[in-house]
């Protein structure tokens, strides 16, 4: 401690203790921030996929997962179904997926195109 300032006969005591430093982010945390931003921008643009900045892989957004209608059980990054089919029995997974596929067929019948296709994407393959 130091006695630096005297004001109106009062001594102010200043501590020289170090301020707590912000914890450094790990490389994984920095990567996550980057792909989260890419996902946010894709969703704002109503896109169904985005390119992972680090790997270059095409990643399905939450929008496309919702339109697909079910959790596939592959522990997808943006699964809106809380990965309900990850680690469940094959019988439960089959029932959940069958239900989701039926919903997807209904959407595709109405829209006349696969749910996978972006509006400007002409490759309709799975």
ABEGO torsion letter per residue (X at the ends): XBBABBBGGBBBBBBABBBBBBBBBBAAAAAAAAAAAAAAAAAAAGBABBBBAAAGBBBBBAAAAAAAGBBAGAGBAABAAGGAABGBBAAAAAAAAAAAAAAAAAAAAAAGBBAABBAABABABX
